């Protein structure tokens, strides 16, 4: 597999024959997660699911930043503790992302549980003269790391000349960043340098190295983290280990709304709860995967509606396959499956192009639905197709609830009974069966010689 590496600005080869170690920068838990967070996490979820579908073991670590000025400010505003704020939003995080069918990470380390690791990290940087203690905290000395700016392609002298006058005069250089902030506002911890709490950047370096080692495969996050967060992580981590930090840096483009960045001041943030309640997990996942992961994507109801239409076609495809009973073997089926399967895999293995992978998936969907409409979908062919169809669904994290044989038989019987009642002109009783089918979200699909049924996912946006 080849992935675009932000650091080298080139595609790098990922050897998927061995265990892959991935660190994804998680959320700061002071508020609800939104569609921007969802896109980054869904992209990495599909990457992981694809690797695992190929038999690759993935060690996937995603942190929670559970100590931060934003969390403390929120706690003060609500007259509660930072721990209660972070606990609430961590719990909400899992509700949201379980709802989006995101597989849980191997580990979810929290900054507050790794203070010792962070302190030991800082001690070593001070010993190496890469960090210093000031009256306000401990700072990393950017000028002592000659490669600073290599990820973001920013030059130190340009950054210095463009730096605003810092309020913190205790820093030796405006670019120096905090490893430890002195504070007696809770939460705080005792340290060799004084009471306080860790800086944001040091948390990720300490936790990623603790769980994945000094040189792991992929470090990811949103493009807004390239500078300064990931730039600072590289500086302090490579100063600490004297080794390359991550082999590949993978960054996901932002979600904009009408071309603008989501922000509270504009009131245009779309929470995961909101989009899940209105559109469901499958449409949201299709939306998040519909463009190349590295490019921005603009949130719009129109684009969501397009993805809803595509999802309905996918549902129809599944039910056409499980209902198939024609005996019209098509010799092209094997070729179709090979073709779409190769297109799907090649798209993902060539810089993880989910847009092209979705085109391959929908190509299979369209062909199945065409064969079914023409009553040319052979039942034996359907069994072969459904295996590949379900593999693609699994990788993309899309879910069509399975129908058991008992459920299928029950619904088939209800439909047969309804048809018989209609023939007998017992319309009132027939309507009761129709109402029951409606409650079960069952929809009938008419073909030339038969009628089949499907169970539609209930999506609130359908009624808007």
N, C-alpha and C positions, 0 to 999 in steps of 0.2 A: 504494500500500500504506500502511496505517495501522499504527503501532506505539505501544504505551504507553511514554511517556517518563517515567522515574523522576523526573527533575529537575522537569519542569513538572507532573507527576502528571496528564497528559492525553495523549490520542492525538495523535501528530504524523504528518504526511504525509511519506512517503518517495517521492521521485520516482525511479521505477525505469527511466526512459527514459535515464538517464545513468549513468556509472560510480559504483558505490557503494564507499566505503572503510570497512572494518570493522576495529576492533582488539578482540581478545578476550584478556582476561587469562588467561595459561596457567598451567601448574603449576610449583610449586617442586619441583625434582627432587632430593629426598632420600629418596623411598620410592616404592612402587608406586602407580600411579593406581588410583582406585576408582570405583564406580558413580556417586558424586556428581559426580566430574569428567566421567564419561561423559555424564551427562544434559546438562550445560551445553554440552559440545562437540558432541554430537549435535544439539541444538536449533539451534545456529548452523550446523552442517553442512547441515541441511535448509533453513534460511533461505537460505544461499548457493546450494544446488542449485536451489531454487525460482526465485531471481532469475536464475540462469544459464539455466534452462529458458525464461525469458521474453526471453532475448537480452541481459540486463543483464551488463555486465562488473563483476566483483567483485574488488577488491584486498583480500585477506584476510590480516591480520597477526596472528599469535599468538606471544607471547613465551615464553621459558623463563627463569624466575628460577633462575640457576645460581650465584649467590653469596648466601648467607643463613646466619644462625646455625644453623638446623636442619641444613643441609648440612655445615657445619663440625663440629657436634657429632656427626653420624653418622660423619664421617671419623675423628674422634678415637676414637670407640667401636670402629671397625673397623681402627684403626691404618693408615689409608691417607690419600690426599689428597682434598680437596674436589673437585678436577677429576675424579678417578676415580669418585667417587660420582655427580657430576652426569652424567658421560658414560654411566655404566651405566644410570641411570634415564631419560635421554633416549632411549637405544637401546630400552629396554623400552617407553617411551611410544609410539614408532613401531610397534613390534610389536603393542601393544594396539590402537591406534587404526586401524592398517591392517586389523587383524582385525575391527574394528567398521565397516569400509567408510566411514571418514571420509576425505574428500578432503583431501589435504595443503594447508596454507596457502600463500599466495603467498610469504610469508617467515616464518621462525621465528627472530627475533633473540634473541640471548643477552645478558644484562646484561654479562658479562665481555668481550664483543666491542665494547661501546659505552661504555667508561670515558671516552674523550675527549668524547663527546657529553654524558655526564652531568656531567663537570667543567665544560664550557662553560655548561651549563644553570645549574649552581650559581653560577658566577662572575657571571652576569648577575643572578641573584636577590640576591646580595650587593651588587652595584653599585646595584641598585634599592632597597636597604635593606629587602628583604623577607626576608632571611636574615642570620644572624650566626654568627661563629665563637666557640665556647666551648672550655673545656679538654678536653671529651670529643668534640667534633666540630662539624659545621656544622648549624645548625637553621633551619627555616622559622619565621618569626614569625607565628603564626596571628592574633594581634590586629590585624595590619596588613592582613589580607584581610577586608574588611567583610562579604563574602557567605559566610563560612565556615559550614557547616551547611546550605546550601541544598539539597544533594542528599538528605541523610539527614533533613532537617527538624528538625535539632537546633540549639539556640541556644547561642551561645558562653558566655553567663553561666550557663546551666544546666549546660553541660559543665564549666565551671570549678568551680562549686560542688559538682559530683558527682565531681570528679577526686580520685583517691587521692594521697597524698603521694608525690611522685616521688623515687626514689633518686638520680636525676641532678639535683643542685642547681645544675649549671651552666646549666640552662635558665632562660630569663627567665620562662617561663610553662609550667605543667604540660601544656598542650595542644600546645606546640611539638613538632614532630617532626623526626627526623634525616634530613638530606640526605646527610651523609657521617659515617661513624663512624670515629674514630681507633682504630687497632689495629695491632699488629705480629704478630698471628697470621695465618698464611697462609690464604687468599690475601689479599694487600694490594697497594695501588698507591700510588706517590708522587703527591701532589697539592700545589697551592700552599699548602694549609693544614696538611698533615701526612700521614704514612702512614696508610692505612686502606682502607675499602671503602664503596661507596654504600649508602644506605638503600633499603628496598624500594620505597617510593612513587615516588621520583625515577626509578627504572629505567624504569617504564612510561611516564611522561611523556616522557622523552627519546627512547625508542624509537618510541612512537606518532607523535610529531611528526616524527621523522627519516624515517619510512617513509610517512606518510599526510598530512603537512602540519599546519598549525596549527589547522585547523577541518575535521574529517572527519565522516562521516555517523553511524556507530554505534560506541559503546563498550560492550562487554558483559562479563559475568562472572556469577558466582553472587551471590545476594542477600547472602551473608555478606561480600561485598567493598564493599558500599555505604559502610559506615563501619568503620574510618577510611580504607581504601585509596583508594577512588574519590573520597571527599570531599577527601582530601589531594592527589590527582592534580589535581582541579579547581583547588584553591587555588594550587598551585605553577605549573600550566600557564597559567592565566589571568593570574597575576602576571607570568609570563615573556613571554607574547604580547600581553597586553591585548586578547585576543579571546575569544569563546566557544570552549570547548575542543571538545567533541563535540556534535553536533546532537541526537542521541537516545541516551539511556542505557537499555540493555535488560538486565534482570536475571532470572536463572533461579532458580526455587525449589529448595530443598534436597531431597535424598533422605534420608528418615528410615527407621529400621528399628524397627518396633513403636512408632512415634510418638516415638522418641528419636533424637537426633543421632548420626551415626556417630562413634565415637571409639576410639582404641586402648585407653583405660582400660576401656571396656565390652566390648572384644573383638568388636565387631559390624561391623567394616569388611569390606565385600565388594569384593575387588580385581577389576579388569577381567578378569584372567587367570581367576579363579575363575568369574565369571559367563559368560565366553565358553566355557570348557571344558564347563560344564554346560548352557548354554542356547543358545549360538550367537548370531551377530550380529543376525539378524533379530528374534528374540524380545526381545533386549535393546533394540534400537531401538524396537520397538513399545511396550515398557514405558516407556521414557524419553519417548515422545511421547504417551502415553495421557492425560495431563492437561494443563491449560493451563500453558504454560512458566513463568509467573510464580508459580505456586502450588507448595507442597511436594507431594511424592509419596512414599508409604510403600512401601518395598520389602517384598515378601512372596512366598513361593513360590506362593501361591494366585493372585496377580495374574500372575505369570510363566506359570503353567499356563494361565490364561485366554488370554493372548497367544499361547501355543504352539498352542492349539486354533484360534485365529483364523488363525495362520500356516499351519496345515495346510489350512484352507479355501482360503487364497490359493494354495497350491501346487496343490490340486485344480483350482481355477479355471484356472490356467495350462495344465495338461495337458488339461483339457476343451477349451480353446480350440485347442490345437495338434492335437488328435485329431478335432475337429469334422468330420463328413462328411455330416450330415443336410441335406436340402433343404427346410427349413421356414422360409422367410423370415418374420421377425416385424417388422411395420412400426413396432413400438414401440422397436426397438433404437436407432435414431438418436436418439429422444427420451431414452431412458435414458442414452446416452452424453453428450448435451448437458447433461442434468440433473445427473449425477454430476460431470462435469467442472467445471461452473459452481459447484456446491456445494463442491468441493475447492478451487478457486482462491479463491472468496469467503471461505472459512474462513481460508485462509492470508493473504489480503490484509486481513483484519479482525483486527488485533492477533495475527497468526500463531497462530491457534487450531488446533493440530495435532490436538486431540481431535476437532473437527468434521470436519477433513480426513480423518481415519481413518474416521469414520462414513460419509463419502461413498465412500471406497475400498471398505469392506466391504459397502456397499450394492450396488456393482457386482459384487463377488465373489459375494454371495448370489444375485443375479438370474441370473448366468451359470450357477452351479451348479444352480439350479432348472430353467433351460431345458434344461441338459444331462441332468438326471435325467428330465425329461419327454420327452427325445429331440426337442427343438424348437430345438436350437442349430445354426443354418444355418452352413455352412462359410464362406460369403461374409461373413455377419454377424460370425463369429469373427475374421476378418482385420481388420475395422474395430474391433472391441472390443479386440483385443490391443494395438493401437497406443496407445490411451488407458490401458489397464491397465499397460503397460510405462512410460509417461510417469509415472504416479503412483508406480510402484515406484522409478523413477530419482530422483524428487524426495525420496521418503521414505528413500532409501538402502537399500532392501530388495533382496535378490538371490536370484533363482531361477536356478541355473546353466542356461544355454541348452543345448538338445539339438540337435546337428547332424542333418541329414537322414540321414547315414550311421549315426549312433548310433541314431536312431529306427528306421531300417530293420533294423538288427541286432537290436534288442529286439523289434520286431514279428515278425521271423523266428523268434526263440527261442520266443516265445509261441505262434506258429502251429505250430511243431514240437512243442512240449509238448502242445498240444491233440490233435495227430495221434497222438502216442505214447500218450496216454491212451485215445483211441478204439481203438487197437490193443492196449490192455491191457498196454503195456510200461511199467508204473508205475515201475520202478527207473530206467530211462533218463529218464522224465518228471521224476522227483524230482531228478535231477542238474541238469536245466535249471532247476527251481524253486530249487534251492540256489544256482545261479549268479545267478539273478535277485535272490535275497535278498542276496547279497554286493554286488550293484549297487544295493541299497536300492530295488528296484523293487517297487511294490505294485499289485495289480490292483483295479480299480473296476468293479463289475458294474452294468450297466443292464438294462432290460427286454430289449432286443434285441441287446445287444453287451456286450463287456467291454473296457475300456481300461486303460492302465497309467500310473503316475506314479512319478517318482523322488523319494523323500522325503529331505529334509535329515536327516542323522544328528545327533540331539540326545541327549546322555547322559541328560538328565532324563526322557526317554521310558521308560527302564528302571528309574527310581527308584520 
